[in-house]
Amino acid sequence: MAQVLLRNITRACQVPLLTNSTVPSSLAVASNCHRCQLHTTPACCEIRKLARLRVVDNSDLGKRAMAEGRPPRCIHVYNKRGVGLIGDKVLVAIKGQMKKGILVGLKQKQRLKQPQFDSNNLVLIDDNGSPLGTRIHVPIPTVLRTILKEKTLSKGADYTKVLAIASRYV
């Protein structure tokens, strides 16, 4: 299997494979090939467009999507950078519908004293900021309290209802 893969790579690059060297064949192909580099960077853990998210509230729409194995995907992040952080509002595509949500836990490297989660967690909300579910199943960071209270005062929507349905804080 590996030899077939290496042969296909060398054909695509039109570079002969080094056979008399002591370098392993996979490294020989990578060192000879200047037009077709193999990607060695890890997958991105940031919330950008088309990032898969996990719904952590008990809304009917979220439960059906997660049970089918088709998690929601991020369409837009409502901030200037375009990269979602904890407490940011995002637009997601879920079950053929567009819904808004708030990020309550992220995989990416966090600031000091903010917990890092194993998955990218999302709570679905409606247009005026109230959550679609009645309970959040995972612990949410305590930093989210100050972030959402500031956004409630500045944006006009009531995001503190998300804090009210949370059962545990980290």
DSSP file (Angstrom, degrees, kcal/mol; ACC not computed):
  #  RESIDUE AA STRUCTURE BP1 BP2  ACC     N-H-->O    O-->H-N    N-H-->O    O-->H-N    TCO  KAPPA ALPHA  PHI   PSI    X-CA   Y-CA   Z-CA
    1    1 A M     >        0   0    0      0, 0.0     4,-2.0     0, 0.0     5,-0.1   0.000 360.0 360.0 360.0 -46.1    0.0    0.0    0.0
    2    2 A A  H  >  +     0   0    0      1,-0.2     4,-2.5     2,-0.2     5,-0.2   0.868 360.0  53.2 -66.7 -35.6    2.8    2.4    1.0
    3    3 A Q  H  > S+     0   0    0      2,-0.2     4,-2.3     1,-0.2    -1,-0.2   0.887 107.9  50.3 -67.4 -36.8    4.7    1.6   -2.2
    4    4 A V  H  > S+     0   0    0      2,-0.2     4,-2.3     1,-0.2    -2,-0.2   0.912 111.3  49.3 -64.7 -42.3    1.7    2.3   -4.4
    5    5 A L  H  X S+     0   0    0     -4,-2.0     4,-2.1     2,-0.2    -2,-0.2   0.924 112.4  46.8 -62.7 -45.3    1.3    5.7   -2.6
    6    6 A L  H  X S+     0   0    0     -4,-2.5     4,-2.4     1,-0.2    -1,-0.2   0.874 111.0  52.5 -65.0 -37.1    4.9    6.6   -3.1
    7    7 A R  H  X S+     0   0    0     -4,-2.3     4,-2.1     1,-0.2    -1,-0.2   0.903 109.5  49.4 -65.3 -39.9    4.8    5.5   -6.7
    8    8 A N  H  X S+     0   0    0     -4,-2.3     4,-2.1     2,-0.2    -2,-0.2   0.876 110.5  50.6 -66.6 -36.6    1.8    7.8   -7.3
    9    9 A I  H  X S+     0   0    0     -4,-2.1     4,-1.9     2,-0.2    -2,-0.2   0.922 111.0  47.8 -66.1 -43.3    3.5   10.7   -5.6
   10   10 A T  H  X>S+     0   0    0     -4,-2.4     4,-1.5     1,-0.2     5,-1.3   0.864 111.2  51.3 -68.2 -33.4    6.6   10.3   -7.7
   11   11 A R  H  <5S+     0   0    0     -4,-2.1    -1,-0.2     2,-0.2    -2,-0.2   0.909 109.6  50.0 -66.4 -40.6    4.5   10.0  -10.9
   12   12 A A  H  <5S+     0   0    0     -4,-2.1    -2,-0.2     1,-0.2    -1,-0.2   0.863 118.5  38.3 -66.3 -34.4    2.7   13.2  -10.0
   13   13 A C  H  <5S-     0   0    0     -4,-1.9    -1,-0.2     2,-0.2    -2,-0.2   0.647  98.7-137.1 -90.2 -15.4    5.9   15.1   -9.4
   14   14 A Q  T  <5 +     0   0    0     -4,-1.5    -3,-0.2     1,-0.2    -4,-0.1   0.872  60.0 131.1  58.6  40.2    7.8   13.4  -12.3
   15   15 A V      < -     0   0    0     -5,-1.3    -1,-0.2    -6,-0.1    -2,-0.2  -0.988  59.8-119.0-121.8 129.9   10.9   13.0  -10.0
   16   16 A P        -     0   0    0      0, 0.0     2,-0.3     0, 0.0    -5,-0.0  -0.356  30.9-111.0 -68.8 149.4   12.7    9.7   -9.8
   17   17 A L        -     0   0    0      1,-0.1     2,-0.4    -2,-0.0    12,-0.1  -0.599  28.0-115.8 -80.2 136.9   12.8    8.0   -6.4
   18   18 A L        +     0   0    0     -2,-0.3    10,-0.1     1,-0.2    11,-0.1  -0.615  40.5 169.5 -71.9 123.5   16.2    7.7   -4.7
   19   19 A T        +     0   0    0     -2,-0.4    -1,-0.2     1,-0.1     6,-0.0   0.713  66.5  52.6-109.7 -25.8   17.0    4.0   -4.5
   20   20 A N  S    S+     0   0    0      2,-0.0     2,-0.2     0, 0.0    -1,-0.1   0.355  88.6  98.3 -95.1   6.2   20.7    3.9   -3.4
   21   21 A S  S    S-     0   0    0      2,-0.1     7,-0.1     1,-0.1     4,-0.0  -0.505  73.2-131.9 -94.0 164.0   20.4    6.2   -0.4
   22   22 A T  S    S+     0   0    0     -2,-0.2    -1,-0.1     2,-0.1     3,-0.1   0.396  76.1 108.2 -90.7   1.5   20.1    5.2    3.2
   23   23 A V  S    S-     0   0    0      1,-0.1    -2,-0.1     2,-0.1     5,-0.1  -0.590  83.8-100.3 -77.4 138.4   17.2    7.6    3.7
   24   24 A P     >  -     0   0    0      0, 0.0     4,-2.1     0, 0.0     3,-0.4  -0.243  33.2-114.5 -56.6 150.8   13.7    6.0    4.1
   25   25 A S  H  > S+     0   0    0      1,-0.2     4,-2.0     2,-0.2     5,-0.2   0.820 113.3  55.9 -63.0 -33.2   11.8    6.0    0.9
   26   26 A S  H  > S+     0   0    0      1,-0.2     4,-1.7     2,-0.2    -1,-0.2   0.896 111.1  44.5 -67.4 -37.4    9.0    8.4    2.2
   27   27 A L  H  > S+     0   0    0     -3,-0.4     4,-2.5     2,-0.2    -2,-0.2   0.840 109.1  57.6 -73.2 -31.5   11.6   11.0    3.2
   28   28 A A  H  X S+     0   0    0     -4,-2.1     4,-2.1     2,-0.2    -2,-0.2   0.910 107.5  47.0 -63.6 -41.3   13.4   10.5   -0.2
   29   29 A V  H  X S+     0   0    0     -4,-2.0     4,-2.1     1,-0.2    -1,-0.2   0.927 113.4  48.2 -65.5 -43.5   10.2   11.4   -2.0
   30   30 A A  H  < S+     0   0    0     -4,-1.7    -2,-0.2     1,-0.2    -1,-0.2   0.860 113.7  46.7 -66.8 -34.3    9.6   14.4    0.2
   31   31 A S  H  < S+     0   0    0     -4,-2.5    -1,-0.2     1,-0.2    -2,-0.2   0.842 116.6  43.9 -77.5 -30.9   13.2   15.7   -0.2
   32   32 A N  H  < S+     0   0    0     -4,-2.1     2,-0.7    -5,-0.2    -2,-0.2   0.803  98.8  81.3 -78.1 -29.5   13.2   15.2   -4.0
   33   33 A C     <  +     0   0    0     -4,-2.1    -1,-0.1    -5,-0.2   -19,-0.0  -0.679  42.3 161.5 -89.2 112.0    9.8   16.7   -4.6
   34   34 A H  S    S+     0   0    0     -2,-0.7     3,-0.2   -21,-0.1    -1,-0.2   0.620  76.1  49.4-100.8 -16.2    9.8   20.5   -4.7
   35   35 A R  S    S+     0   0    0      1,-0.2     2,-0.5   -22,-0.1    -1,-0.1   0.708 112.8  43.0 -94.9 -21.8    6.4   20.9   -6.4
   36   36 A C  S    S-     0   0    0     -6,-0.1     2,-0.2   -27,-0.0    -1,-0.2  -0.749  73.1-176.2-129.7  85.8    4.3   18.6   -4.3
   37   37 A Q        -     0   0    0     -2,-0.5     2,-0.3    -3,-0.2    -3,-0.1  -0.586  25.8-123.0 -82.0 141.1    5.0   19.1   -0.6
   38   38 A L        -     0   0    0     -2,-0.2     2,-0.5    -8,-0.1    -1,-0.1  -0.653  27.5-117.7 -81.7 139.6    3.3   16.9    1.9
   39   39 A H        +     0   0    0     -2,-0.3    -1,-0.1     1,-0.1     0, 0.0  -0.660  38.2 167.5 -81.6 126.6    1.3   18.8    4.6
   40   40 A T        +     0   0    0     -2,-0.5    -1,-0.1     2,-0.1    -2,-0.0   0.315  38.8 111.8-119.0   5.3    2.7   18.2    8.1
   41   41 A T  S    S-     0   0    0      1,-0.1     3,-0.1     3,-0.0    -2,-0.0  -0.544  70.1-111.7 -80.8 147.6    0.8   20.9   10.0
   42   42 A P        -     0   0    0      0, 0.0    -1,-0.1     0, 0.0    -2,-0.1  -0.258  41.6 -83.5 -73.4 165.6   -1.9   19.9   12.5
   43   43 A A        -     0   0    0      1,-0.1     2,-0.3     2,-0.0     0, 0.0  -0.348  50.7-103.4 -66.7 149.3   -5.6   20.5   12.0
   44   44 A C        -     0   0    0      1,-0.1    -1,-0.1    -3,-0.1    64,-0.0  -0.578  26.8-167.8 -79.3 133.3   -6.8   24.0   13.0
   45   45 A C        +     0   0    0     -2,-0.3    63,-0.7    62,-0.1    62,-0.4   0.322  52.2 109.9-101.6   5.9   -8.7   24.1   16.3
   46   46 A E  S    S-     0   0    0     61,-0.1     2,-1.0    60,-0.1    39,-0.1  -0.395  76.5-111.2 -82.2 159.9  -10.0   27.7   15.8
   47   47 A I  B     +A   84   0A   0     37,-0.6    37,-2.6    -2,-0.1     2,-0.2  -0.813  61.2 137.1 -92.2 103.6  -13.7   28.5   15.2
   48   48 A R    >   -     0   0    0     -2,-1.0     3,-1.6    35,-0.2    26,-0.2  -0.602  62.6 -44.3-127.0-170.0  -13.7   29.8   11.6
   49   49 A K  T 3  S+     0   0    0      1,-0.2    26,-0.2    -2,-0.2    -1,-0.2  -0.379 126.5  14.3 -63.3 140.7  -16.1   29.2    8.7
   50   50 A L  T 3  S+     0   0    0     24,-3.4     2,-0.3     1,-0.3    -1,-0.2   0.591  87.0 148.4  68.3  16.5  -17.1   25.6    8.2
   51   51 A A    <   -     0   0    0     -3,-1.6    23,-2.2    23,-0.2     2,-0.3  -0.615  49.1-121.4 -76.5 138.6  -15.8   24.5   11.6
   52   52 A R  B     -B   73   0B   0     -2,-0.3     2,-0.3    21,-0.2    68,-0.2  -0.636  32.9-168.8 -81.9 138.2  -17.8   21.7   13.2
   53   53 A L        -     0   0    0     19,-2.4     2,-0.5    -2,-0.3    68,-0.2  -0.778  18.1-129.2-123.3 166.3  -19.4   22.5   16.6
   54   54 A R  E     -c  121   0B   0     66,-2.9    68,-2.4    -2,-0.3     2,-0.5  -0.978  17.6-136.7-120.8 123.3  -21.1   20.4   19.3
   55   55 A V  E     +c  122   0B   0     -2,-0.5    68,-0.2     7,-0.2    66,-0.1  -0.673  22.2 180.0 -80.0 124.5  -24.5   21.5   20.6
   56   56 A V        +     0   0    0     66,-2.4    81,-2.7    -2,-0.5    82,-0.4   0.337  51.8  83.1-112.0   5.7  -24.5   21.1   24.4
   57   57 A D  B    S-H  136   0C   0     65,-0.5    79,-0.2    79,-0.2    65,-0.0  -0.531  85.5-112.1-100.1 176.4  -28.0   22.3   25.3
   58   58 A N        +     0   0    0     77,-1.4     2,-0.1    -2,-0.2    78,-0.1  -0.024  61.5 143.1-100.2  32.2  -31.1   20.1   25.2
   59   59 A S     >  -     0   0    0     76,-0.1     4,-2.4     1,-0.1     5,-0.2  -0.431  57.1-125.7 -68.9 147.5  -32.9   21.9   22.4
   60   60 A D  H  > S+     0   0    0     72,-0.2     4,-2.2     1,-0.2     5,-0.2   0.893 109.0  50.7 -62.5 -42.5  -34.8   19.5   20.1
   61   61 A L  H  > S+     0   0    0      1,-0.2     4,-2.0     2,-0.2    -1,-0.2   0.905 112.1  47.0 -63.3 -43.3  -33.0   20.7   16.9
   62   62 A G  H  > S+     0   0    0      2,-0.2     4,-2.2     1,-0.2    -7,-0.2   0.890 111.0  51.0 -67.0 -40.5  -29.6   20.3   18.5
   63   63 A K  H  X S+     0   0    0     -4,-2.4     4,-2.1     1,-0.2    -2,-0.2   0.906 111.0  48.3 -64.9 -41.3  -30.4   16.8   19.8
   64   64 A R  H  X S+     0   0    0     -4,-2.2     4,-1.8     2,-0.2     6,-0.2   0.912 112.4  48.6 -65.8 -41.5  -31.6   15.6   16.4
   65   65 A A  H  X>S+     0   0    0     -4,-2.0     5,-2.0     1,-0.2     4,-0.6   0.906 113.9  45.1 -66.0 -41.5  -28.6   16.9   14.6
   66   66 A M  H  <5S+     0   0    0     -4,-2.2     3,-0.4     1,-0.2    -1,-0.2   0.845 111.2  53.5 -72.6 -32.2  -26.1   15.4   17.0
   67   67 A A  H  <5S+     0   0    0     -4,-2.1    -1,-0.2     1,-0.2    -2,-0.2   0.852 107.3  51.5 -69.8 -33.7  -28.0   12.1   17.0
   68   68 A E  H  <5S-     0   0    0     -4,-1.8    -1,-0.2    -5,-0.2    -2,-0.2   0.652 114.2-118.4 -74.8 -14.7  -27.8   11.9   13.2
   69   69 A G  T  <5S+     0   0    0     -4,-0.6    -3,-0.2    -3,-0.4    -2,-0.1   0.694  81.3 117.6  82.4  19.5  -24.1   12.5   13.3
   70   70 A R      < -     0   0    0     -5,-2.0    25,-0.3    -6,-0.2    -2,-0.1  -0.759  49.3-165.9-117.8  82.9  -24.4   15.8   11.3
   71   71 A P        -     0   0    0      0, 0.0   -17,-0.1     0, 0.0    24,-0.1  -0.237  30.5 -90.9 -68.2 157.7  -23.1   18.4   13.7
   72   72 A P        -     0   0    0      0, 0.0   -19,-2.4     0, 0.0     2,-0.4  -0.318  38.2-142.9 -66.6 151.6  -23.7   22.1   13.0
   73   73 A R  E     -BD  52  93B   0     20,-1.7    20,-2.6   -21,-0.2     2,-0.3  -0.928  18.5-111.9-117.8 142.8  -21.2   24.0   11.0
   74   74 A C  E     + D   0  92B   0    -23,-2.2   -24,-3.4    -2,-0.4    18,-0.3  -0.537  32.8 173.4 -74.0 131.1  -20.2   27.6   11.5
   75   75 A I  E     +     0   0B   0     16,-3.7     2,-0.3     1,-0.4    17,-0.2   0.759  67.4   3.6-102.9 -39.4  -21.2   30.0    8.7
   76   76 A H  E     - D   0  91B   0     15,-1.6    15,-2.9   -28,-0.1     2,-0.5  -0.998  56.4-144.7-151.7 143.1  -20.2   33.3   10.2
   77   77 A V  E     - D   0  90B   0     -2,-0.3     2,-1.8    13,-0.2    13,-0.2  -0.955  20.9-137.5-109.7 126.1  -18.5   34.7   13.3
   78   78 A Y  S    S+     0   0    0     11,-2.6    11,-0.4    -2,-0.5     2,-0.3  -0.480  70.3  81.7 -85.9  69.0  -19.9   38.0   14.6
   79   79 A N  S    S-     0   0    0     -2,-1.8    -2,-0.1     9,-0.1     5,-0.0  -0.946  85.9-103.8-154.4 175.8  -16.7   39.8   15.5
   80   80 A K  S    S+     0   0    0     -2,-0.3    -1,-0.0     1,-0.2    -2,-0.0   0.812 112.6  52.7 -76.4 -30.0  -14.0   41.8   13.7
   81   81 A R  S    S-     0   0    0      2,-0.2    -1,-0.2     1,-0.1     3,-0.1   0.817  94.4-134.1 -77.7 -30.6  -11.3   39.1   13.6
   82   82 A G  S    S+     0   0    0      1,-0.2     2,-0.5    -5,-0.1   -33,-0.2   0.490  74.7 105.1  86.2   3.0  -13.4   36.3   12.0
   83   83 A V  S    S-     0   0    0    -35,-0.1    -1,-0.2    -6,-0.0   -35,-0.2  -0.981  71.0-127.1-117.8 125.3  -12.1   33.8   14.6
   84   84 A G  B     -A   47   0A   0    -37,-2.6   -37,-0.6    -2,-0.5     2,-0.2  -0.479  26.9-177.6 -78.5 138.8  -14.5   32.8   17.4
   85   85 A L    >   -     0   0    0     -2,-0.2     3,-2.0   -39,-0.1    18,-0.3  -0.698  46.8 -61.2-119.6 175.7  -13.6   33.1   21.1
   86   86 A I  T 3  S+     0   0    0      1,-0.3    18,-0.2    -2,-0.2     3,-0.1  -0.394 124.9  19.5 -61.4 130.5  -15.5   32.1   24.2
   87   87 A G  T 3  S+     0   0    0     16,-2.7    -1,-0.3     1,-0.3     2,-0.1   0.344  91.7 134.2  92.0  -5.1  -18.7   34.1   24.4
   88   88 A D    <   -     0   0    0     -3,-2.0    15,-2.2    15,-0.1     2,-0.4  -0.466  55.6-123.0 -78.1 150.6  -18.8   35.1   20.7
   89   89 A K  E     - E   0 102B   0    -11,-0.4   -11,-2.6    13,-0.2     2,-0.3  -0.776  33.1-176.2 -92.4 135.6  -22.0   34.8   18.7
   90   90 A V  E     -DE  77 101B   0     11,-2.6    11,-2.3    -2,-0.4     2,-0.5  -0.912  25.4-130.2-130.0 156.6  -21.9   32.7   15.6
   91   91 A L  E     -DE  76 100B   0    -15,-2.9   -16,-3.7    -2,-0.3   -15,-1.6  -0.938  33.5-171.6-105.0 127.4  -24.3   31.8   12.8
   92   92 A V  E     -DE  74  99B   0      7,-3.5     7,-2.5    -2,-0.5     2,-0.6  -0.867  25.4-132.9-123.2 153.3  -24.5   28.0   12.2
   93   93 A A  E     +DE  73  98B   0    -20,-2.6   -20,-1.7    -2,-0.3     2,-0.4  -0.928  35.5 168.4-102.0 118.2  -26.1   25.8    9.6
   94   94 A I  E >   - E   0  97B   0      3,-2.7     3,-1.7    -2,-0.6    -2,-0.0  -0.978  64.5 -18.0-138.4 121.9  -27.9   23.0   11.4
   95   95 A K  T 3  S-     0   0    0     -2,-0.4     3,-0.1   -25,-0.3    -1,-0.1   0.846 127.1 -51.6  53.8  39.7  -30.4   20.5    9.7
   96   96 A G  T 3  S+     0   0    0      1,-0.3     2,-0.3     0, 0.0    -1,-0.3   0.560 120.5 102.7  77.9   8.4  -30.8   22.8    6.7
   97   97 A Q  E <   -E   94   0B   0     -3,-1.7    -3,-2.7     2,-0.0     2,-0.6  -0.832  69.7-125.7-119.6 159.3  -31.6   25.9    8.8
   98   98 A M  E     +E   93   0B   0     -2,-0.3     2,-0.3    -5,-0.2    -5,-0.2  -0.932  37.5 167.8-105.1 122.2  -29.6   28.9    9.9
   99   99 A K  E     -E   92   0B   0     -7,-2.5    -7,-3.5    -2,-0.6     2,-0.3  -0.912  29.4-125.2-129.9 157.2  -29.5   29.4   13.7
  100  100 A K  E     +EF  91 125B   0     25,-0.8    25,-2.6    -2,-0.3     2,-0.3  -0.701  31.9 173.3 -98.9 155.9  -27.5   31.7   16.0
  101  101 A G  E     -EF  90 124B   0    -11,-2.3   -11,-2.6    23,-0.3     2,-0.4  -0.970  28.7-122.7-154.6 167.2  -25.5   30.4   18.9
  102  102 A I  E     -EF  89 123B   0     21,-2.4    21,-2.2    -2,-0.3     2,-0.5  -0.963  27.4-125.3-117.7 133.6  -23.0   31.3   21.6
  103  103 A L  E     + F   0 122B   0    -15,-2.2   -16,-2.7    -2,-0.4    19,-0.2  -0.660  33.0 169.1 -78.3 123.7  -19.6   29.6   22.0
  104  104 A V  E     +     0   0B   0     17,-1.6     2,-0.3    -2,-0.5    18,-0.2   0.430  64.8  19.5-116.7  -2.1  -19.3   28.3   25.5
  105  105 A G  E     - F   0 121B   0     16,-1.0    16,-2.5    35,-0.1    -1,-0.3  -0.884  64.6-166.9-167.1 137.1  -16.2   26.1   25.2
  106  106 A L        -     0   0    0      9,-0.4    11,-2.5    -2,-0.3    14,-0.2  -0.920  24.9-144.3-131.6 152.7  -13.3   25.8   22.7
  107  107 A K  S    S+     0   0    0    -62,-0.4   -61,-0.1    -2,-0.3     3,-0.1   0.768  73.4  98.1 -77.6 -29.1  -10.5   23.5   21.8
  108  108 A Q  S    S-     0   0    0    -63,-0.7     9,-0.2     1,-0.2    -2,-0.1  -0.085  93.1 -78.2 -67.8 162.2   -8.0   26.2   20.9
  109  109 A K        -     0   0    0      7,-0.1    -1,-0.2     1,-0.1     2,-0.2  -0.375  57.1-151.0 -59.8 128.6   -5.4   27.5   23.2
  110  110 A Q        -     0   0    0      4,-0.2     3,-0.1     1,-0.2     6,-0.1  -0.489  16.0 -93.8-102.8 169.4   -7.0   29.9   25.7
  111  111 A R    >   -     0   0    0      1,-0.2     3,-1.5    -2,-0.2    -1,-0.2  -0.163  67.0 -60.2 -69.6 174.1   -5.9   32.9   27.7
  112  112 A L  T 3  S+     0   0    0      1,-0.3    -1,-0.2     3,-0.0     0, 0.0  -0.335 123.5  10.1 -60.6 135.1   -4.6   32.6   31.2
  113  113 A K  T 3  S+     0   0    0      1,-0.2    -1,-0.3    -3,-0.1    30,-0.1   0.693  98.2 117.5  66.8  23.8   -7.1   31.0   33.7
  114  114 A Q    <   -     0   0    0     -3,-1.5    -4,-0.2    28,-0.1    -1,-0.2  -0.983  66.3-120.3-116.2 130.8   -9.6   30.0   30.9
  115  115 A P        -     0   0    0      0, 0.0     2,-0.5     0, 0.0    -9,-0.4  -0.349  15.6-138.7 -72.0 148.8  -10.3   26.3   30.6
  116  116 A Q        -     0   0    0    -11,-0.1    -9,-0.2    -6,-0.1     2,-0.2  -0.918  21.8-151.1-105.7 131.8   -9.6   24.5   27.3
  117  117 A F        -     0   0    0    -11,-2.5     3,-0.0    -2,-0.5   -12,-0.0  -0.497  21.8-124.8-102.2 167.8  -12.2   21.9   26.3
  118  118 A D  S    S+     0   0    0     -2,-0.2     2,-0.3     1,-0.0   -11,-0.1   0.640  94.5  26.5 -84.2 -16.3  -12.0   18.7   24.3
  119  119 A S  S    S-     0   0    0    -13,-0.1     2,-0.9   -65,-0.0    -2,-0.1  -0.932  88.2-100.4-142.0 163.9  -14.7   19.9   21.8
  120  120 A N        -     0   0    0     -2,-0.3   -66,-2.9   -68,-0.2     2,-0.3  -0.785  46.8-156.4 -89.4 106.5  -16.1   23.2   20.4
  121  121 A N  E     -cF  54 105B   0    -16,-2.5   -17,-1.6    -2,-0.9   -16,-1.0  -0.616  13.0-175.4 -95.6 144.4  -19.3   23.7   22.4
  122  122 A L  E     -cF  55 103B   0    -68,-2.4   -66,-2.4    -2,-0.3     2,-0.5  -0.990  17.3-154.9-139.3 140.7  -22.2   25.8   21.3
  123  123 A V  E     - F   0 102B   0    -21,-2.2   -21,-2.4    -2,-0.3     2,-0.2  -0.984  26.4-131.2-114.6 123.9  -25.5   26.8   22.9
  124  124 A L  E     + F   0 101B   0     -2,-0.5     8,-2.1   -23,-0.2     9,-0.5  -0.529  30.1 179.3 -76.2 137.3  -28.3   27.6   20.3
  125  125 A I  E     -GF 131 100B   0    -25,-2.6   -25,-0.8     6,-0.3     2,-0.1  -0.876  22.8-123.5-130.3 163.7  -30.1   30.9   20.8
  126  126 A D    >   -     0   0    0      4,-2.2     3,-1.6    -2,-0.3   -27,-0.0  -0.338  47.6 -80.5 -96.5-171.9  -32.9   32.7   19.0
  127  127 A D  T 3  S+     0   0    0      1,-0.3    30,-0.0    -2,-0.1    -1,-0.0   0.786 127.4  49.8 -65.7 -29.2  -32.8   36.3   17.6
  128  128 A N  T 3  S-     0   0    0      2,-0.1    30,-1.4    29,-0.1    -1,-0.3   0.394 120.1-102.4 -93.7   6.1  -33.4   38.1   20.9
  129  129 A G  S <  S+     0   0    0     -3,-1.6    33,-0.2     1,-0.3    32,-0.2   0.406  76.9 131.0  98.7  -2.2  -30.7   36.1   22.7
  130  130 A S        -     0   0    0     31,-0.1    -4,-2.2     1,-0.1    -1,-0.3  -0.676  60.8-109.5 -86.6 141.4  -32.8   33.6   24.7
  131  131 A P  B     -G  125   0B   0      0, 0.0    -6,-0.3     0, 0.0    -1,-0.1  -0.296   9.8-139.8 -71.2 151.8  -31.6   30.0   24.5
  132  132 A L  S    S+     0   0    0     -8,-2.1   -72,-0.2    -6,-0.0    -7,-0.1   0.768  85.1  57.6 -79.6 -27.4  -33.6   27.4   22.6
  133  133 A G  S    S-     0   0    0     -9,-0.5   -74,-0.1   -74,-0.1     3,-0.1  -0.378  73.4-138.3 -95.9 177.6  -33.0   24.7   25.2
  134  134 A T  S    S+     0   0    0      1,-0.2     2,-0.3    -2,-0.1    -1,-0.1   0.442  82.2  33.3-114.3  -4.1  -33.7   24.6   29.0
  135  135 A R        -     0   0    0     32,-0.0   -77,-1.4    31,-0.0     2,-0.5  -0.995  62.5-141.4-152.6 145.5  -30.5   23.0   30.2
  136  136 A I  B     -Hi  57 166C   0     29,-1.5    31,-0.7    -2,-0.3   -79,-0.2  -0.950  12.7-159.9-107.9 127.3  -26.8   23.0   29.4
  137  137 A H        +     0   0    0    -81,-2.7   -80,-0.1    -2,-0.5    -1,-0.1   0.700  68.2  57.2 -83.1 -21.2  -25.2   19.5   29.9
  138  138 A V  S    S-     0   0    0    -82,-0.4    30,-0.4     1,-0.1    29,-0.3  -0.733  91.8 -97.3-110.5 157.5  -21.5   20.5   30.2
  139  139 A P        -     0   0    0      0, 0.0    30,-0.3     0, 0.0    -2,-0.1  -0.482  37.9-151.2 -69.5 144.1  -19.8   22.9   32.6
  140  140 A I  B     -j  169   0D   0     28,-2.1    30,-2.1    -2,-0.1   -35,-0.1  -0.858  25.0 -95.1-114.9 153.2  -19.2   26.3   31.2
  141  141 A P    >   -     0   0    0      0, 0.0     3,-1.1     0, 0.0     4,-0.3  -0.344  21.3-133.6 -69.4 145.6  -16.3   28.7   32.2
  142  142 A T  T >> S+     0   0    0      1,-0.3     3,-1.4     2,-0.2     4,-0.6   0.743 103.1  71.2 -69.1 -22.5  -16.9   31.3   34.9
  143  143 A V  H 3> S+     0   0    0      1,-0.3     4,-1.9     2,-0.2     3,-0.3   0.787  84.2  71.1 -61.9 -26.4  -15.3   33.9   32.7
  144  144 A L  H <> S+     0   0    0     -3,-1.1     4,-2.7     1,-0.2     5,-0.3   0.777  86.2  66.0 -62.9 -26.7  -18.4   33.6   30.5
  145  145 A R  H <> S+     0   0    0     -3,-1.4     4,-1.8    -4,-0.3    -1,-0.2   0.955 106.9  38.3 -59.6 -50.9  -20.4   35.4   33.2
  146  146 A T  H  X S+     0   0    0     -4,-0.6     4,-1.9    -3,-0.3    -2,-0.2   0.885 116.5  52.4 -69.6 -37.6  -18.5   38.7   32.8
  147  147 A I  H  X S+     0   0    0     -4,-1.9     4,-1.9     1,-0.2    -2,-0.2   0.940 113.2  42.5 -63.7 -47.7  -18.2   38.4   29.0
  148  148 A L  H  X S+     0   0    0     -4,-2.7     4,-1.9     1,-0.2    11,-0.3   0.827 111.1  55.1 -72.7 -30.7  -22.0   37.8   28.5
  149  149 A K  H  X S+     0   0    0     -4,-1.8     4,-1.7    -5,-0.3    -1,-0.2   0.896 109.1  48.3 -67.3 -38.3  -23.0   40.5   31.0
  150  150 A E  H  X S+     0   0    0     -4,-1.9     4,-1.9     1,-0.2    -2,-0.2   0.911 112.6  48.0 -65.0 -42.3  -20.9   43.1   29.1
  151  151 A K  H  X S+     0   0    0     -4,-1.9     4,-2.7     1,-0.2     5,-0.4   0.825 107.2  57.0 -69.6 -30.1  -22.4   42.0   25.8
  152  152 A T  H  X S+     0   0    0     -4,-1.9     4,-1.3     1,-0.2    -1,-0.2   0.912 109.9  44.8 -65.2 -41.6  -25.9   42.2   27.3
  153  153 A L  H  < S+     0   0    0     -4,-1.7    -2,-0.2     1,-0.2    -1,-0.2   0.880 121.1  38.0 -70.1 -37.6  -25.4   45.8   28.2
  154  154 A S  H  < S+     0   0    0     -4,-1.9    -2,-0.2    -5,-0.1    -3,-0.2   0.864 122.6  37.8 -84.5 -36.3  -23.8   46.8   24.9
  155  155 A K  H  < S-     0   0    0     -4,-2.7    -3,-0.2     2,-0.2    -2,-0.2   0.732  93.6-131.2 -92.0 -23.2  -25.9   44.8   22.4
  156  156 A G     <  +     0   0    0     -4,-1.3     2,-0.1    -5,-0.4    -4,-0.1   0.087  69.6 114.3  95.0 -25.3  -29.4   45.0   23.9
  157  157 A A  S    S-     0   0    0     -6,-0.3     2,-1.1     1,-0.1    -1,-0.4  -0.481  73.5-116.7 -78.5 154.0  -30.1   41.3   23.7
  158  158 A D    >   +     0   0    0    -30,-1.4     3,-0.6     1,-0.2     4,-0.1  -0.731  44.1 160.7 -97.4  90.9  -30.4   39.3   27.0
  159  159 A Y  T >>  +     0   0    0     -2,-1.1     3,-1.2   -11,-0.3     4,-0.7   0.521  57.8  85.5 -85.6  -6.4  -27.6   36.8   27.0
  160  160 A T  H 3> S+     0   0    0      1,-0.3     4,-1.4     2,-0.2    -1,-0.2   0.680  74.0  72.9 -71.3 -14.6  -27.8   36.2   30.8
  161  161 A K  H <> S+     0   0    0     -3,-0.6     4,-1.3     1,-0.2    -1,-0.3   0.811  90.4  59.2 -66.4 -28.3  -30.5   33.6   30.2
  162  162 A V  H <4 S+     0   0    0     -3,-1.2     4,-0.4   -33,-0.2    -1,-0.2   0.893 105.3  48.8 -64.4 -38.9  -27.7   31.3   28.9
  163  163 A L  H >< S+     0   0    0     -4,-0.7     3,-0.7     1,-0.2    -2,-0.2   0.839 106.1  58.2 -68.2 -32.1  -26.0   31.7   32.3
  164  164 A A  H 3< S+     0   0    0     -4,-1.4    -1,-0.2     1,-0.2    -2,-0.2   0.808 104.9  48.4 -70.7 -29.7  -29.3   30.9   34.1
  165  165 A I  T 3< S+     0   0    0     -4,-1.3   -29,-1.5    -3,-0.2     2,-0.2   0.514  87.7 105.8 -90.4  -2.8  -29.8   27.5   32.4
  166  166 A A  B <   -i  136   0C   0     -3,-0.7   -29,-0.1    -4,-0.4     3,-0.1  -0.566  49.3-169.3 -76.1 138.1  -26.2   26.4   33.1
  167  167 A S        +     0   0    0    -31,-0.7     2,-0.4   -29,-0.3    -1,-0.1   0.748  67.0  30.9 -98.1 -27.9  -25.9   23.8   35.9
  168  168 A R        -     0   0    0    -30,-0.4   -28,-2.1   -32,-0.2     2,-0.3  -0.973  60.6-159.6-136.2 147.7  -22.1   23.7   36.4
  169  169 A Y  B      j  140   0D   0     -2,-0.4     0, 0.0   -30,-0.3     0, 0.0  -0.927 360.0 360.0-122.7 149.5  -19.2   26.2   36.1
  170  170 A V              0   0    0    -30,-2.1    -1,-0.1    -2,-0.3    -2,-0.0   0.331 360.0 360.0-116.1 360.0  -15.5   25.6   35.7
